[in-house]
């Protein structure tokens, strides 16, 4: 049987990798609401008391809304990027890129 213990930092870092993938997909367009994204955001939110960027990321990443209007998509991507960067900041991790 395979057993592996991960430290809290390892768990956080793996969840950030999943967040990075979700962010890349969501920048192309809204992503489906999934248990995987919800779990990733919930895991990361456990490392801070500030829940706002996680809620904002969920809202913008899964915002199906009016996906064919250019202005709407630009605003959604800007809000998504802001939430993504804020997640890294509240976790005290250097923002990629």
C-alpha positions as CSV (number, residue, x, y, z in Angstrom):
1,X,0.0,0.0,0.0
2,X,1.3,3.4,-1.0
3,X,1.4,6.0,1.8
4,X,2.7,9.5,1.6
5,X,2.5,12.2,4.1
6,X,2.5,15.8,2.9
7,X,3.4,18.8,5.0
8,X,1.0,21.7,5.0
9,X,3.5,23.6,2.7
10,X,3.5,20.7,0.3
11,X,-0.3,20.6,0.3
12,X,-0.5,24.3,-0.3
13,X,2.1,24.1,-3.1
14,X,0.2,21.3,-4.9
15,X,-3.1,23.2,-4.5
16,X,-1.4,26.2,-6.1
17,X,-0.4,24.1,-9.0
18,X,-4.0,23.1,-9.5
19,X,-5.0,26.8,-9.1
20,X,-2.5,27.7,-11.8
21,X,-4.0,25.2,-14.2
22,X,-7.6,26.4,-13.4
23,X,-6.4,30.0,-14.0
24,X,-4.9,29.2,-17.4
25,X,-8.1,27.5,-18.5
26,X,-10.4,30.3,-17.1
27,X,-8.4,32.9,-19.0
28,X,-9.6,31.2,-22.2
29,X,-13.2,31.4,-21.1
30,X,-15.4,30.3,-18.2
31,X,-14.8,26.9,-16.7
32,X,-17.4,24.5,-15.4
33,X,-18.1,24.5,-11.7
34,X,-16.3,21.4,-10.5
35,X,-15.6,19.7,-7.2
36,X,-11.9,19.8,-8.1
37,X,-11.8,23.6,-8.3
38,X,-14.0,24.0,-5.2
39,X,-11.7,21.7,-3.2
40,X,-8.6,23.5,-4.5
41,X,-9.9,26.9,-3.4
42,X,-11.2,25.5,-0.1
43,X,-7.8,23.9,0.7
44,X,-6.0,27.2,0.0
45,X,-8.5,29.3,1.9
46,X,-7.6,27.2,5.0
47,X,-4.2,28.9,5.1
48,X,-5.7,32.4,5.6
49,X,-8.6,34.3,7.2
50,X,-9.2,36.3,4.1
51,X,-11.8,34.4,2.0
52,X,-12.6,37.1,-0.5
53,X,-10.0,36.4,-3.2
54,X,-11.1,32.7,-3.3
55,X,-14.8,33.6,-3.6
56,X,-13.9,36.1,-6.3
57,X,-11.8,33.6,-8.2
58,X,-14.7,31.1,-8.1
59,X,-17.1,33.7,-9.3
60,X,-15.0,35.0,-12.2
61,X,-13.6,31.6,-13.3
62,X,-17.1,30.0,-13.5
63,X,-18.9,33.1,-14.7
64,X,-20.7,31.8,-17.8
65,X,-22.6,35.1,-18.1
66,X,-22.6,37.0,-21.4
67,X,-19.5,35.2,-22.8
68,X,-19.8,36.7,-26.3
69,X,-19.4,40.3,-25.4
70,X,-15.8,41.5,-25.6
71,X,-16.0,44.1,-22.9
72,X,-17.6,41.5,-20.5
73,X,-14.7,39.0,-21.2
74,X,-12.0,41.7,-20.7
75,X,-13.6,42.7,-17.4
76,X,-13.9,39.1,-16.3
77,X,-10.3,38.3,-17.1
78,X,-9.1,41.4,-15.3
79,X,-11.2,40.4,-12.2
80,X,-9.9,36.8,-12.5
81,X,-6.3,37.9,-12.6
82,X,-6.8,40.2,-9.7
83,X,-8.3,37.4,-7.6
84,X,-5.6,35.0,-8.7
85,X,-2.8,37.4,-7.7
86,X,-4.5,38.3,-4.4
87,X,-4.7,34.5,-3.5
88,X,-0.9,34.4,-3.7
89,X,-0.5,37.6,-1.7
90,X,-2.8,36.5,1.1
91,X,-0.9,33.2,1.3
92,X,2.4,35.0,1.4
93,X,3.7,33.3,-1.7
94,X,5.5,35.0,-4.6
95,X,3.1,35.6,-7.5
96,X,4.2,33.7,-10.6
97,X,5.2,35.5,-13.7
